Amino acid sequence: MNDAANTFTVGLVTLRSGLKPKANFDAAAKLIREAKDAGADYILTPEMTNVMESRRDVLFEALTEDDASLDGFRDLARALKRHLHIGSLAVKVSHERIANRSFLIDPLGEIIATYDKIHMFDVDLGGGETYRESSSYQPGESGALVDLPWGKLGMSICYDLRFPALYRALAESGASFLTVPAAFTKITGEAHWHVLLRARAIENGSFVFAAAQGGLHENGRETFGHSLIVDPWGAVLAEGGTQPSVTLAKIDPARVDEARRRIPSLQHGRRFTLGEAHSLHTSHLHLVRSKP
């Protein structure tokens, strides 16, 4: 562990998961060990660490085998004596539905928090690229906030990134670190990945840790990669590429308090309702403050 008071090192794992959970576990475990050897105290993997597939029938078939990924990751966290955050695993919760579930594991191998992805990626990107997560996945219903030795951590997954209210709620509840394990498409990643992650960091005065899937996958899907560590002022501290790899940065939690002192927007938020105000020639929305 780091000697400097309350600082720690984050290690993000970039993966290119395929259809075989065992092969994906082996690839992830290798990089997790590399992150630990490089000094990481907290290690985060991407969304869909154990399997990458959007077609419902193929996904369910891939999960019919005995997927021992979670037990393996718990053993690994215990062996490495590190906080290991598995960005998400596809977990069968019924014959009809799968949960996209994040697991935070402590150095004793105990699961200290889970989070099920709330927002389903149901989009048509054009060019035949279509996704319907709601056809296979059961959405979560609540956020997750957990205490780490260095501060509070708020959990999210991929498409959640486009819903800033979730991150505001986490920050207002004390989160210093926001996590966004993801499998962004190449199209959306090129357009929005950096700006959205930096925006979530800036508007909440929080660190953002985003481990990503990257490259051309076994099923033909191409993900953007570029795992990012962003500080509370919006600066990118470290960035990965599209190849499976480890991205590292040292984190000083005091920078959260510093950013929030400089721009105290968490204290300045106002509740309001939307009302309509009319003039002779125009109409517009008028913000009316409501009582708490």
Secondary structure, 3 states (H helix, E strand, C coil): CCCCCCCEEEEEEEECCCCCHHHHHHHHHHHHHHHHHCCCCEEECCCCCCCCCCCHHHHHHHCCCCCCHHHHHHHHHHHHCCEEEEEEEEEECCCCCEEEEEEEECCCCCEEEEEECCCCCEEEEECCEEEEHHHCECCCCCCEEEEECCEEEEECCHHHHHCHHHHHHHHHCCEEEEECCECCEHHHHHHHHHHHHHHHHHHHCCEEEECEEEEECCCCCEEECCCEEECCCCCEEEECCCCCEEEEEEECCHHHHHHHHHCCHHHHCCCEEEEEEECCCCEEEEEEECCC
